[in-house]
Amino acid sequence: MEVNSMGLNCRCLELEERVLKGEERYTHLETELQKRNNEFESLELKFKELESEKLVVEEESRNLKESEEGALIEQMMVNRALEVEKQRIGK
């Protein structure tokens, strides 16, 4: 009986050791998961900030393009008016 008791005792110790290792591994994985979740949230926030900045730049670009087109049209109108004035004076 004593041999059997020792065998069970060794088996229990072995199982306890495996449980402890499993708990340590679980804790490590849980910590790693939390770290990655934090990194993800940080990257997601950065992405949203960059997306917002992109929209602002696109709007500024559109406004600049429209103002450049407006300035070009205005310049064309001035040039045309000068041509008409030159023709009127030249007559």
PyMOL Python script that loads the backbone (N, CA, C, O; Angstrom):
from pymol import cmd

cmd.read_pdbstr("""\
ATOM      1  N   MET A   1       0.806  -1.196   0.000  1.00  0.00           N
ATOM      2  CA  MET A   1       0.000   0.000   0.000  1.00  0.00           C
ATOM      3  C   MET A   1       0.847   1.257   0.000  1.00  0.00           C
ATOM      4  O   MET A   1       0.492   2.269  -0.604  1.00  0.00           O
ATOM      5  N   GLU A   2       1.948   1.174   0.675  1.00  0.00           N
ATOM      6  CA  GLU A   2       2.793   2.352   0.791  1.00  0.00           C
ATOM      7  C   GLU A   2       3.325   2.774  -0.572  1.00  0.00           C
ATOM      8  O   GLU A   2       3.406   3.973  -0.837  1.00  0.00           O
ATOM      9  N   VAL A   3       3.685   1.852  -1.435  1.00  0.00           N
ATOM     10  CA  VAL A   3       4.192   2.145  -2.763  1.00  0.00           C
ATOM     11  C   VAL A   3       3.114   2.827  -3.580  1.00  0.00           C
ATOM     12  O   VAL A   3       3.378   3.806  -4.278  1.00  0.00           O
ATOM     13  N   ASN A   4       1.903   2.313  -3.493  1.00  0.00           N
ATOM     14  CA  ASN A   4       0.780   2.884  -4.218  1.00  0.00           C
ATOM     15  C   ASN A   4       0.502   4.298  -3.738  1.00  0.00           C
ATOM     16  O   ASN A   4       0.222   5.183  -4.547  1.00  0.00           O
ATOM     17  N   SER A   5       0.574   4.518  -2.441  1.00  0.00           N
ATOM     18  CA  SER A   5       0.358   5.828  -1.851  1.00  0.00           C
ATOM     19  C   SER A   5       1.410   6.813  -2.350  1.00  0.00           C
ATOM     20  O   SER A   5       1.094   7.962  -2.659  1.00  0.00           O
ATOM     21  N   MET A   6       2.661   6.360  -2.428  1.00  0.00           N
ATOM     22  CA  MET A   6       3.728   7.226  -2.921  1.00  0.00           C
ATOM     23  C   MET A   6       3.523   7.546  -4.397  1.00  0.00           C
ATOM     24  O   MET A   6       3.788   8.661  -4.845  1.00  0.00           O
ATOM     25  N   GLY A   7       3.050   6.559  -5.141  1.00  0.00           N
ATOM     26  CA  GLY A   7       2.787   6.771  -6.565  1.00  0.00           C
ATOM     27  C   GLY A   7       1.703   7.812  -6.769  1.00  0.00           C
ATOM     28  O   GLY A   7       1.811   8.679  -7.637  1.00  0.00           O
ATOM     29  N   LEU A   8       0.649   7.716  -5.954  1.00  0.00           N
ATOM     30  CA  LEU A   8      -0.431   8.702  -6.035  1.00  0.00           C
ATOM     31  C   LEU A   8       0.067  10.081  -5.617  1.00  0.00           C
ATOM     32  O   LEU A   8      -0.302  11.095  -6.210  1.00  0.00           O
ATOM     33  N   ASN A   9       0.904  10.102  -4.592  1.00  0.00           N
ATOM     34  CA  ASN A   9       1.451  11.360  -4.106  1.00  0.00           C
ATOM     35  C   ASN A   9       2.304  12.016  -5.195  1.00  0.00           C
ATOM     36  O   ASN A   9       2.211  13.222  -5.422  1.00  0.00           O
ATOM     37  N   CYS A  10       3.136  11.209  -5.868  1.00  0.00           N
ATOM     38  CA  CYS A  10       3.972  11.737  -6.954  1.00  0.00           C
ATOM     39  C   CYS A  10       3.097  12.244  -8.096  1.00  0.00           C
ATOM     40  O   CYS A  10       3.378  13.283  -8.693  1.00  0.00           O
ATOM     41  N   ARG A  11       2.049  11.506  -8.386  1.00  0.00           N
ATOM     42  CA  ARG A  11       1.130  11.894  -9.473  1.00  0.00           C
ATOM     43  C   ARG A  11       0.444  13.207  -9.113  1.00  0.00           C
ATOM     44  O   ARG A  11       0.292  14.084  -9.964  1.00  0.00           O
ATOM     45  N   CYS A  12       0.033  13.345  -7.866  1.00  0.00           N
ATOM     46  CA  CYS A  12      -0.614  14.588  -7.418  1.00  0.00           C
ATOM     47  C   CYS A  12       0.350  15.760  -7.537  1.00  0.00           C
ATOM     48  O   CYS A  12      -0.024  16.835  -8.007  1.00  0.00           O
ATOM     49  N   LEU A  13       1.582  15.552  -7.114  1.00  0.00           N
ATOM     50  CA  LEU A  13       2.579  16.618  -7.215  1.00  0.00           C
ATOM     51  C   LEU A  13       2.829  16.984  -8.674  1.00  0.00           C
ATOM     52  O   LEU A  13       2.971  18.157  -9.018  1.00  0.00           O
ATOM     53  N   GLU A  14       2.880  15.976  -9.515  1.00  0.00           N
ATOM     54  CA  GLU A  14       3.083  16.217 -10.943  1.00  0.00           C
ATOM     55  C   GLU A  14       1.919  17.026 -11.520  1.00  0.00           C
ATOM     56  O   GLU A  14       2.125  17.966 -12.287  1.00  0.00           O
ATOM     57  N   LEU A  15       0.704  16.650 -11.144  1.00  0.00           N
ATOM     58  CA  LEU A  15      -0.479  17.373 -11.627  1.00  0.00           C
ATOM     59  C   LEU A  15      -0.517  18.802 -11.086  1.00  0.00           C
ATOM     60  O   LEU A  15      -0.873  19.733 -11.807  1.00  0.00           O
ATOM     61  N   GLU A  16      -0.152  18.970  -9.828  1.00  0.00           N
ATOM     62  CA  GLU A  16      -0.113  20.311  -9.250  1.00  0.00           C
ATOM     63  C   GLU A  16       0.892  21.187 -10.000  1.00  0.00           C
ATOM     64  O   GLU A  16       0.639  22.363 -10.262  1.00  0.00           O
ATOM     65  N   GLU A  17       2.030  20.594 -10.338  1.00  0.00           N
ATOM     66  CA  GLU A  17       3.051  21.340 -11.071  1.00  0.00           C
ATOM     67  C   GLU A  17       2.535  21.735 -12.458  1.00  0.00           C
ATOM     68  O   GLU A  17       2.771  22.853 -12.916  1.00  0.00           O
ATOM     69  N   ARG A  18       1.853  20.841 -13.102  1.00  0.00           N
ATOM     70  CA  ARG A  18       1.284  21.142 -14.424  1.00  0.00           C
ATOM     71  C   ARG A  18       0.225  22.235 -14.328  1.00  0.00           C
ATOM     72  O   ARG A  18       0.143  23.109 -15.190  1.00  0.00           O
ATOM     73  N   VAL A  19      -0.585  22.177 -13.272  1.00  0.00           N
ATOM     74  CA  VAL A  19      -1.612  23.204 -13.065  1.00  0.00           C
ATOM     75  C   VAL A  19      -0.954  24.561 -12.854  1.00  0.00           C
ATOM     76  O   VAL A  19      -1.401  25.558 -13.420  1.00  0.00           O
ATOM     77  N   LEU A  20       0.107  24.610 -12.043  1.00  0.00           N
ATOM     78  CA  LEU A  20       0.817  25.861 -11.799  1.00  0.00           C
ATOM     79  C   LEU A  20       1.418  26.415 -13.094  1.00  0.00           C
ATOM     80  O   LEU A  20       1.330  27.612 -13.366  1.00  0.00           O
ATOM     81  N   LYS A  21       2.028  25.533 -13.885  1.00  0.00           N
ATOM     82  CA  LYS A  21       2.593  25.973 -15.156  1.00  0.00           C
ATOM     83  C   LYS A  21       1.496  26.481 -16.093  1.00  0.00           C
ATOM     84  O   LYS A  21       1.673  27.472 -16.801  1.00  0.00           O
ATOM     85  N   GLY A  22       0.374  25.788 -16.082  1.00  0.00           N
ATOM     86  CA  GLY A  22      -0.763  26.215 -16.909  1.00  0.00           C
ATOM     87  C   GLY A  22      -1.289  27.573 -16.475  1.00  0.00           C
ATOM     88  O   GLY A  22      -1.611  28.418 -17.311  1.00  0.00           O
ATOM     89  N   GLU A  23      -1.376  27.781 -15.166  1.00  0.00           N
ATOM     90  CA  GLU A  23      -1.850  29.071 -14.650  1.00  0.00           C
ATOM     91  C   GLU A  23      -0.867  30.187 -15.001  1.00  0.00           C
ATOM     92  O   GLU A  23      -1.270  31.296 -15.353  1.00  0.00           O
ATOM     93  N   GLU A  24       0.435  29.876 -14.898  1.00  0.00           N
ATOM     94  CA  GLU A  24       1.444  30.874 -15.263  1.00  0.00           C
ATOM     95  C   GLU A  24       1.340  31.221 -16.750  1.00  0.00           C
ATOM     96  O   GLU A  24       1.404  32.388 -17.137  1.00  0.00           O
ATOM     97  N   ARG A  25       1.181  30.193 -17.563  1.00  0.00           N
ATOM     98  CA  ARG A  25       1.047  30.414 -19.014  1.00  0.00           C
ATOM     99  C   ARG A  25      -0.214  31.224 -19.312  1.00  0.00           C
ATOM    100  O   ARG A  25      -0.186  32.129 -20.146  1.00  0.00           O
ATOM    101  N   TYR A  26      -1.300  30.909 -18.647  1.00  0.00           N
ATOM    102  CA  TYR A  26      -2.555  31.629 -18.830  1.00  0.00           C
ATOM    103  C   TYR A  26      -2.380  33.101 -18.457  1.00  0.00           C
ATOM    104  O   TYR A  26      -2.823  33.990 -19.185  1.00  0.00           O
ATOM    105  N   THR A  27      -1.732  33.350 -17.319  1.00  0.00           N
ATOM    106  CA  THR A  27      -1.497  34.724 -16.871  1.00  0.00           C
ATOM    107  C   THR A  27      -0.632  35.470 -17.882  1.00  0.00           C
ATOM    108  O   THR A  27      -0.896  36.628 -18.204  1.00  0.00           O
ATOM    109  N   HIS A  28       0.405  34.796 -18.380  1.00  0.00           N
ATOM    110  CA  HIS A  28       1.275  35.416 -19.386  1.00  0.00           C
ATOM    111  C   HIS A  28       0.485  35.759 -20.650  1.00  0.00           C
ATOM    112  O   HIS A  28       0.606  36.865 -21.178  1.00  0.00           O
ATOM    113  N   LEU A  29      -0.322  34.812 -21.134  1.00  0.00           N
ATOM    114  CA  LEU A  29      -1.107  35.043 -22.340  1.00  0.00           C
ATOM    115  C   LEU A  29      -2.146  36.144 -22.135  1.00  0.00           C
ATOM    116  O   LEU A  29      -2.392  36.954 -23.030  1.00  0.00           O
ATOM    117  N   GLU A  30      -2.746  36.164 -20.961  1.00  0.00           N
ATOM    118  CA  GLU A  30      -3.732  37.198 -20.649  1.00  0.00           C
ATOM    119  C   GLU A  30      -3.072  38.581 -20.653  1.00  0.00           C
ATOM    120  O   GLU A  30      -3.645  39.542 -21.168  1.00  0.00           O
ATOM    121  N   THR A  31      -1.875  38.681 -20.083  1.00  0.00           N
ATOM    122  CA  THR A  31      -1.122  39.935 -20.071  1.00  0.00           C
ATOM    123  C   THR A  31      -0.757  40.342 -21.495  1.00  0.00           C
ATOM    124  O   THR A  31      -0.891  41.508 -21.867  1.00  0.00           O
ATOM    125  N   GLU A  32      -0.300  39.387 -22.279  1.00  0.00           N
ATOM    126  CA  GLU A  32       0.069  39.659 -23.674  1.00  0.00           C
ATOM    127  C   GLU A  32      -1.152  40.121 -24.467  1.00  0.00           C
ATOM    128  O   GLU A  32      -1.049  41.043 -25.276  1.00  0.00           O
ATOM    129  N   LEU A  33      -2.288  39.498 -24.248  1.00  0.00           N
ATOM    130  CA  LEU A  33      -3.520  39.881 -24.927  1.00  0.00           C
ATOM    131  C   LEU A  33      -3.911  41.311 -24.557  1.00  0.00           C
ATOM    132  O   LEU A  33      -4.288  42.095 -25.428  1.00  0.00           O
ATOM    133  N   GLN A  34      -3.824  41.649 -23.293  1.00  0.00           N
ATOM    134  CA  GLN A  34      -4.158  43.002 -22.856  1.00  0.00           C
ATOM    135  C   GLN A  34      -3.210  44.019 -23.489  1.00  0.00           C
ATOM    136  O   GLN A  34      -3.632  45.097 -23.907  1.00  0.00           O
ATOM    137  N   LYS A  35      -1.939  43.669 -23.554  1.00  0.00           N
ATOM    138  CA  LYS A  35      -0.939  44.548 -24.171  1.00  0.00           C
ATOM    139  C   LYS A  35      -1.287  44.789 -25.640  1.00  0.00           C
ATOM    140  O   LYS A  35      -1.237  45.922 -26.119  1.00  0.00           O
ATOM    141  N   ARG A  36      -1.633  43.736 -26.337  1.00  0.00           N
ATOM    142  CA  ARG A  36      -1.980  43.870 -27.758  1.00  0.00           C
ATOM    143  C   ARG A  36      -3.290  44.619 -27.949  1.00  0.00           C
ATOM    144  O   ARG A  36      -3.439  45.371 -28.912  1.00  0.00           O
ATOM    145  N   ASN A  37      -4.234  44.424 -27.048  1.00  0.00           N
ATOM    146  CA  ASN A  37      -5.475  45.190 -27.121  1.00  0.00           C
ATOM    147  C   ASN A  37      -5.190  46.684 -26.940  1.00  0.00           C
ATOM    148  O   ASN A  37      -5.763  47.524 -27.634  1.00  0.00           O
ATOM    149  N   ASN A  38      -4.306  46.999 -26.009  1.00  0.00           N
ATOM    150  CA  ASN A  38      -3.929  48.395 -25.793  1.00  0.00           C
ATOM    151  C   ASN A  38      -3.243  48.972 -27.028  1.00  0.00           C
ATOM    152  O   ASN A  38      -3.520  50.102 -27.430  1.00  0.00           O
ATOM    153  N   GLU A  39      -2.339  48.183 -27.630  1.00  0.00           N
ATOM    154  CA  GLU A  39      -1.667  48.618 -28.853  1.00  0.00           C
ATOM    155  C   GLU A  39      -2.686  48.838 -29.968  1.00  0.00           C
ATOM    156  O   GLU A  39      -2.602  49.820 -30.706  1.00  0.00           O
ATOM    157  N   PHE A  40      -3.638  47.931 -30.089  1.00  0.00           N
ATOM    158  CA  PHE A  40      -4.676  48.054 -31.110  1.00  0.00           C
ATOM    159  C   PHE A  40      -5.479  49.329 -30.908  1.00  0.00           C
ATOM    160  O   PHE A  40      -5.719  50.074 -31.858  1.00  0.00           O
ATOM    161  N   GLU A  41      -5.895  49.580 -29.670  1.00  0.00           N
ATOM    162  CA  GLU A  41      -6.677  50.787 -29.383  1.00  0.00           C
ATOM    163  C   GLU A  41      -5.874  52.041 -29.704  1.00  0.00           C
ATOM    164  O   GLU A  41      -6.415  53.015 -30.228  1.00  0.00           O
ATOM    165  N   SER A  42      -4.591  52.014 -29.390  1.00  0.00           N
ATOM    166  CA  SER A  42      -3.728  53.153 -29.684  1.00  0.00           C
ATOM    167  C   SER A  42      -3.607  53.367 -31.193  1.00  0.00           C
ATOM    168  O   SER A  42      -3.703  54.496 -31.674  1.00  0.00           O
ATOM    169  N   LEU A  43      -3.398  52.282 -31.932  1.00  0.00           N
ATOM    170  CA  LEU A  43      -3.301  52.382 -33.382  1.00  0.00           C
ATOM    171  C   LEU A  43      -4.627  52.809 -34.003  1.00  0.00           C
ATOM    172  O   LEU A  43      -4.652  53.569 -34.971  1.00  0.00           O
ATOM    173  N   GLU A  44      -5.715  52.321 -33.446  1.00  0.00           N
ATOM    174  CA  GLU A  44      -7.029  52.704 -33.946  1.00  0.00           C
ATOM    175  C   GLU A  44      -7.265  54.195 -33.744  1.00  0.00           C
ATOM    176  O   GLU A  44      -7.797  54.866 -34.629  1.00  0.00           O
ATOM    177  N   LEU A  45      -6.875  54.714 -32.593  1.00  0.00           N
ATOM    178  CA  LEU A  45      -6.998  56.140 -32.315  1.00  0.00           C
ATOM    179  C   LEU A  45      -6.131  56.952 -33.274  1.00  0.00           C
ATOM    180  O   LEU A  45      -6.573  57.969 -33.808  1.00  0.00           O
ATOM    181  N   LYS A  46      -4.903  56.502 -33.490  1.00  0.00           N
ATOM    182  CA  LYS A  46      -3.990  57.178 -34.416  1.00  0.00           C
ATOM    183  C   LYS A  46      -4.574  57.166 -35.824  1.00  0.00           C
ATOM    184  O   LYS A  46      -4.500  58.166 -36.538  1.00  0.00           O
ATOM    185  N   PHE A  47      -5.153  56.040 -36.222  1.00  0.00           N
ATOM    186  CA  PHE A  47      -5.774  55.938 -37.544  1.00  0.00           C
ATOM    187  C   PHE A  47      -6.900  56.950 -37.689  1.00  0.00           C
ATOM    188  O   PHE A  47      -7.009  57.622 -38.715  1.00  0.00           O
ATOM    189  N   LYS A  48      -7.735  57.058 -36.665  1.00  0.00           N
ATOM    190  CA  LYS A  48      -8.844  58.018 -36.717  1.00  0.00           C
ATOM    191  C   LYS A  48      -8.325  59.451 -36.800  1.00  0.00           C
ATOM    192  O   LYS A  48      -8.889  60.278 -37.516  1.00  0.00           O
ATOM    193  N   GLU A  49      -7.252  59.745 -36.069  1.00  0.00           N
ATOM    194  CA  GLU A  49      -6.653  61.082 -36.134  1.00  0.00           C
ATOM    195  C   GLU A  49      -6.122  61.363 -37.539  1.00  0.00           C
ATOM    196  O   GLU A  49      -6.333  62.445 -38.086  1.00  0.00           O
ATOM    197  N   LEU A  50      -5.431  60.380 -38.115  1.00  0.00           N
ATOM    198  CA  LEU A  50      -4.891  60.558 -39.464  1.00  0.00           C
ATOM    199  C   LEU A  50      -6.002  60.675 -40.498  1.00  0.00           C
ATOM    200  O   LEU A  50      -5.897  61.456 -41.443  1.00  0.00           O
ATOM    201  N   GLU A  51      -7.045  59.914 -40.321  1.00  0.00           N
ATOM    202  CA  GLU A  51      -8.192  59.981 -41.228  1.00  0.00           C
ATOM    203  C   GLU A  51      -8.823  61.375 -41.161  1.00  0.00           C
ATOM    204  O   GLU A  51      -9.197  61.940 -42.189  1.00  0.00           O
ATOM    205  N   SER A  52      -8.936  61.913 -39.973  1.00  0.00           N
ATOM    206  CA  SER A  52      -9.479  63.258 -39.793  1.00  0.00           C
ATOM    207  C   SER A  52      -8.575  64.300 -40.449  1.00  0.00           C
ATOM    208  O   SER A  52      -9.053  65.208 -41.129  1.00  0.00           O
ATOM    209  N   GLU A  53      -7.265  64.161 -40.241  1.00  0.00           N
ATOM    210  CA  GLU A  53      -6.317  65.073 -40.877  1.00  0.00           C
ATOM    211  C   GLU A  53      -6.406  64.973 -42.399  1.00  0.00           C
ATOM    212  O   GLU A  53      -6.322  65.982 -43.099  1.00  0.00           O
ATOM    213  N   LYS A  54      -6.575  63.767 -42.899  1.00  0.00           N
ATOM    214  CA  LYS A  54      -6.699  63.558 -44.346  1.00  0.00           C
ATOM    215  C   LYS A  54      -7.903  64.316 -44.887  1.00  0.00           C
ATOM    216  O   LYS A  54      -7.813  64.962 -45.930  1.00  0.00           O
ATOM    217  N   LEU A  55      -9.025  64.241 -44.187  1.00  0.00           N
ATOM    218  CA  LEU A  55     -10.224  64.942 -44.636  1.00  0.00           C
ATOM    219  C   LEU A  55     -10.004  66.455 -44.668  1.00  0.00           C
ATOM    220  O   LEU A  55     -10.462  67.137 -45.585  1.00  0.00           O
ATOM    221  N   VAL A  56      -9.303  66.969 -43.661  1.00  0.00           N
ATOM    222  CA  VAL A  56      -9.012  68.406 -43.619  1.00  0.00           C
ATOM    223  C   VAL A  56      -8.128  68.796 -44.801  1.00  0.00           C
ATOM    224  O   VAL A  56      -8.384  69.803 -45.461  1.00  0.00           O
ATOM    225  N   VAL A  57      -7.088  68.002 -45.070  1.00  0.00           N
ATOM    226  CA  VAL A  57      -6.184  68.294 -46.189  1.00  0.00           C
ATOM    227  C   VAL A  57      -6.936  68.217 -47.512  1.00  0.00           C
ATOM    228  O   VAL A  57      -6.734  69.054 -48.392  1.00  0.00           O
ATOM    229  N   GLU A  58      -7.800  67.219 -47.656  1.00  0.00           N
ATOM    230  CA  GLU A  58      -8.579  67.104 -48.893  1.00  0.00           C
ATOM    231  C   GLU A  58      -9.475  68.312 -49.085  1.00  0.00           C
ATOM    232  O   GLU A  58      -9.598  68.823 -50.198  1.00  0.00           O
ATOM    233  N   GLU A  59     -10.102  68.773 -48.012  1.00  0.00           N
ATOM    234  CA  GLU A  59     -10.967  69.960 -48.089  1.00  0.00           C
ATOM    235  C   GLU A  59     -10.145  71.191 -48.457  1.00  0.00           C
ATOM    236  O   GLU A  59     -10.557  71.983 -49.305  1.00  0.00           O
ATOM    237  N   GLU A  60      -8.984  71.355 -47.823  1.00  0.00           N
ATOM    238  CA  GLU A  60      -8.119  72.488 -48.149  1.00  0.00           C
ATOM    239  C   GLU A  60      -7.668  72.417 -49.601  1.00  0.00           C
ATOM    240  O   GLU A  60      -7.606  73.436 -50.289  1.00  0.00           O
ATOM    241  N   SER A  61      -7.356  71.221 -50.060  1.00  0.00           N
ATOM    242  CA  SER A  61      -6.932  71.027 -51.446  1.00  0.00           C
ATOM    243  C   SER A  61      -8.053  71.410 -52.410  1.00  0.00           C
ATOM    244  O   SER A  61      -7.810  72.080 -53.413  1.00  0.00           O
ATOM    245  N   ARG A  62      -9.275  70.987 -52.108  1.00  0.00           N
ATOM    246  CA  ARG A  62     -10.429  71.335 -52.940  1.00  0.00           C
ATOM    247  C   ARG A  62     -10.628  72.851 -52.974  1.00  0.00           C
ATOM    248  O   ARG A  62     -10.845  73.441 -54.033  1.00  0.00           O
ATOM    249  N   ASN A  63     -10.548  73.466 -51.794  1.00  0.00           N
ATOM    250  CA  ASN A  63     -10.730  74.920 -51.723  1.00  0.00           C
ATOM    251  C   ASN A  63      -9.649  75.650 -52.506  1.00  0.00           C
ATOM    252  O   ASN A  63      -9.934  76.620 -53.208  1.00  0.00           O
ATOM    253  N   LEU A  64      -8.411  75.186 -52.389  1.00  0.00           N
ATOM    254  CA  LEU A  64      -7.304  75.802 -53.110  1.00  0.00           C
ATOM    255  C   LEU A  64      -7.500  75.644 -54.614  1.00  0.00           C
ATOM    256  O   LEU A  64      -7.284  76.583 -55.381  1.00  0.00           O
ATOM    257  N   LYS A  65      -7.907  74.457 -55.022  1.00  0.00           N
ATOM    258  CA  LYS A  65      -8.140  74.213 -56.446  1.00  0.00           C
ATOM    259  C   LYS A  65      -9.236  75.129 -56.971  1.00  0.00           C
ATOM    260  O   LYS A  65      -9.104  75.709 -58.049  1.00  0.00           O
ATOM    261  N   GLU A  66     -10.323  75.261 -56.204  1.00  0.00           N
ATOM    262  CA  GLU A  66     -11.427  76.131 -56.612  1.00  0.00           C
ATOM    263  C   GLU A  66     -10.968  77.585 -56.682  1.00  0.00           C
ATOM    264  O   GLU A  66     -11.337  78.308 -57.607  1.00  0.00           O
ATOM    265  N   SER A  67     -10.159  78.016 -55.704  1.00  0.00           N
ATOM    266  CA  SER A  67      -9.697  79.405 -55.724  1.00  0.00           C
ATOM    267  C   SER A  67      -8.718  79.629 -56.872  1.00  0.00           C
ATOM    268  O   SER A  67      -8.716  80.697 -57.483  1.00  0.00           O
ATOM    269  N   GLU A  68      -7.879  78.624 -57.171  1.00  0.00           N
ATOM    270  CA  GLU A  68      -6.977  78.735 -58.313  1.00  0.00           C
ATOM    271  C   GLU A  68      -7.757  78.791 -59.618  1.00  0.00           C
ATOM    272  O   GLU A  68      -7.415  79.565 -60.512  1.00  0.00           O
ATOM    273  N   GLU A  69      -8.802  77.977 -59.734  1.00  0.00           N
ATOM    274  CA  GLU A  69      -9.635  77.999 -60.930  1.00  0.00           C
ATOM    275  C   GLU A  69     -10.336  79.341 -61.044  1.00  0.00           C
ATOM    276  O   GLU A  69     -10.445  79.905 -62.133  1.00  0.00           O
ATOM    277  N   GLY A  70     -10.813  79.851 -59.906  1.00  0.00           N
ATOM    278  CA  GLY A  70     -11.465  81.164 -59.907  1.00  0.00           C
ATOM    279  C   GLY A  70     -10.495  82.253 -60.319  1.00  0.00           C
ATOM    280  O   GLY A  70     -10.847  83.146 -61.089  1.00  0.00           O
ATOM    281  N   ALA A  71      -9.268  82.182 -59.806  1.00  0.00           N
ATOM    282  CA  ALA A  71      -8.254  83.179 -60.159  1.00  0.00           C
ATOM    283  C   ALA A  71      -7.905  83.072 -61.641  1.00  0.00           C
ATOM    284  O   ALA A  71      -7.702  84.091 -62.300  1.00  0.00           O
ATOM    285  N   LEU A  72      -7.835  81.873 -62.163  1.00  0.00           N
ATOM    286  CA  LEU A  72      -7.535  81.661 -63.574  1.00  0.00           C
ATOM    287  C   LEU A  72      -8.649  82.242 -64.445  1.00  0.00           C
ATOM    288  O   LEU A  72      -8.377  82.921 -65.435  1.00  0.00           O
ATOM    289  N   ILE A  73      -9.878  81.977 -64.080  1.00  0.00           N
ATOM    290  CA  ILE A  73     -11.018  82.521 -64.828  1.00  0.00           C
ATOM    291  C   ILE A  73     -10.999  84.049 -64.769  1.00  0.00           C
ATOM    292  O   ILE A  73     -11.220  84.725 -65.773  1.00  0.00           O
ATOM    293  N   GLU A  74     -10.731  84.577 -63.578  1.00  0.00           N
ATOM    294  CA  GLU A  74     -10.668  86.030 -63.427  1.00  0.00           C
ATOM    295  C   GLU A  74      -9.556  86.609 -64.306  1.00  0.00           C
ATOM    296  O   GLU A  74      -9.753  87.636 -64.955  1.00  0.00           O
ATOM    297  N   GLN A  75      -8.398  85.961 -64.329  1.00  0.00           N
ATOM    298  CA  GLN A  75      -7.288  86.425 -65.166  1.00  0.00           C
ATOM    299  C   GLN A  75      -7.672  86.371 -66.641  1.00  0.00           C
ATOM    300  O   GLN A  75      -7.348  87.281 -67.405  1.00  0.00           O
ATOM    301  N   MET A  76      -8.359  85.308 -67.036  1.00  0.00           N
ATOM    302  CA  MET A  76      -8.801  85.194 -68.424  1.00  0.00           C
ATOM    303  C   MET A  76      -9.770  86.318 -68.780  1.00  0.00           C
ATOM    304  O   MET A  76      -9.716  86.870 -69.879  1.00  0.00           O
ATOM    305  N   MET A  77     -10.647  86.649 -67.852  1.00  0.00           N
ATOM    306  CA  MET A  77     -11.611  87.731 -68.091  1.00  0.00           C
ATOM    307  C   MET A  77     -10.888  89.074 -68.221  1.00  0.00           C
ATOM    308  O   MET A  77     -11.230  89.890 -69.077  1.00  0.00           O
ATOM    309  N   VAL A  78      -9.887  89.295 -67.365  1.00  0.00           N
ATOM    310  CA  VAL A  78      -9.107  90.534 -67.446  1.00  0.00           C
ATOM    311  C   VAL A  78      -8.378  90.594 -68.776  1.00  0.00           C
ATOM    312  O   VAL A  78      -8.380  91.632 -69.438  1.00  0.00           O
ATOM    313  N   ASN A  79      -7.754  89.495 -69.173  1.00  0.00           N
ATOM    314  CA  ASN A  79      -7.052  89.462 -70.457  1.00  0.00           C
ATOM    315  C   ASN A  79      -8.007  89.741 -71.613  1.00  0.00           C
ATOM    316  O   ASN A  79      -7.674  90.478 -72.541  1.00  0.00           O
ATOM    317  N   ARG A  80      -9.175  89.155 -71.550  1.00  0.00           N
ATOM    318  CA  ARG A  80     -10.170  89.376 -72.615  1.00  0.00           C
ATOM    319  C   ARG A  80     -10.622  90.835 -72.626  1.00  0.00           C
ATOM    320  O   ARG A  80     -10.779  91.434 -73.690  1.00  0.00           O
ATOM    321  N   ALA A  81     -10.828  91.394 -71.452  1.00  0.00           N
ATOM    322  CA  ALA A  81     -11.225  92.800 -71.379  1.00  0.00           C
ATOM    323  C   ALA A  81     -10.126  93.692 -71.947  1.00  0.00           C
ATOM    324  O   ALA A  81     -10.419  94.676 -72.628  1.00  0.00           O
ATOM    325  N   LEU A  82      -8.866  93.359 -71.675  1.00  0.00           N
ATOM    326  CA  LEU A  82      -7.751  94.136 -72.217  1.00  0.00           C
ATOM    327  C   LEU A  82      -7.708  94.028 -73.741  1.00  0.00           C
ATOM    328  O   LEU A  82      -7.464  95.016 -74.434  1.00  0.00           O
ATOM    329  N   GLU A  83      -7.943  92.835 -74.250  1.00  0.00           N
ATOM    330  CA  GLU A  83      -7.979  92.647 -75.703  1.00  0.00           C
ATOM    331  C   GLU A  83      -9.085  93.493 -76.321  1.00  0.00           C
ATOM    332  O   GLU A  83      -8.868  94.174 -77.323  1.00  0.00           O
ATOM    333  N   VAL A  84     -10.256  93.448 -75.727  1.00  0.00           N
ATOM    334  CA  VAL A  84     -11.392  94.230 -76.230  1.00  0.00           C
ATOM    335  C   VAL A  84     -11.056  95.718 -76.174  1.00  0.00           C
ATOM    336  O   VAL A  84     -11.344  96.454 -77.117  1.00  0.00           O
ATOM    337  N   GLU A  85     -10.456  96.160 -75.087  1.00  0.00           N
ATOM    338  CA  GLU A  85     -10.085  97.574 -74.938  1.00  0.00           C
ATOM    339  C   GLU A  85      -9.044  97.961 -75.984  1.00  0.00           C
ATOM    340  O   GLU A  85      -9.129  99.044 -76.563  1.00  0.00           O
ATOM    341  N   LYS A  86      -8.062  97.092 -76.234  1.00  0.00           N
ATOM    342  CA  LYS A  86      -7.041  97.371 -77.249  1.00  0.00           C
ATOM    343  C   LYS A  86      -7.690  97.478 -78.625  1.00  0.00           C
ATOM    344  O   LYS A  86      -7.353  98.353 -79.422  1.00  0.00           O
ATOM    345  N   GLN A  87      -8.621  96.575 -78.883  1.00  0.00           N
ATOM    346  CA  GLN A  87      -9.309  96.615 -80.187  1.00  0.00           C
ATOM    347  C   GLN A  87     -10.134  97.899 -80.305  1.00  0.00           C
ATOM    348  O   GLN A  87     -10.181  98.510 -81.373  1.00  0.00           O
ATOM    349  N   ARG A  88     -10.772  98.300 -79.230  1.00  0.00           N
ATOM    350  CA  ARG A  88     -11.602  99.508 -79.259  1.00  0.00           C
ATOM    351  C   ARG A  88     -10.719 100.729 -79.484  1.00  0.00           C
ATOM    352  O   ARG A  88     -11.053 101.609 -80.277  1.00  0.00           O
ATOM    353  N   ILE A  89      -9.594 100.776 -78.784  1.00  0.00           N
ATOM    354  CA  ILE A  89      -8.693 101.916 -78.921  1.00  0.00           C
ATOM    355  C   ILE A  89      -8.040 101.906 -80.306  1.00  0.00           C
ATOM    356  O   ILE A  89      -7.838 102.953 -80.920  1.00  0.00           O
ATOM    357  N   GLY A  90      -7.719 100.719 -80.776  1.00  0.00           N
ATOM    358  CA  GLY A  90      -7.053 100.594 -82.075  1.00  0.00           C
ATOM    359  C   GLY A  90      -7.959 100.977 -83.217  1.00  0.00           C
ATOM    360  O   GLY A  90      -7.452 101.252 -84.304  1.00  0.00           O
ATOM    361  N   LYS A  91      -9.218 101.013 -83.052  1.00  0.00           N
ATOM    362  CA  LYS A  91     -10.150 101.335 -84.144  1.00  0.00           C
ATOM    363  C   LYS A  91     -10.200 102.779 -84.409  1.00  0.00           C
ATOM    364  O   LYS A  91     -10.932 103.220 -85.294  1.00  0.00           O
TER     365      LYS A  91
END
""", "prot")
cmd.dss("prot")
cmd.show_as("cartoon", "prot")
cmd.util.cbc("prot")
cmd.orient("prot")
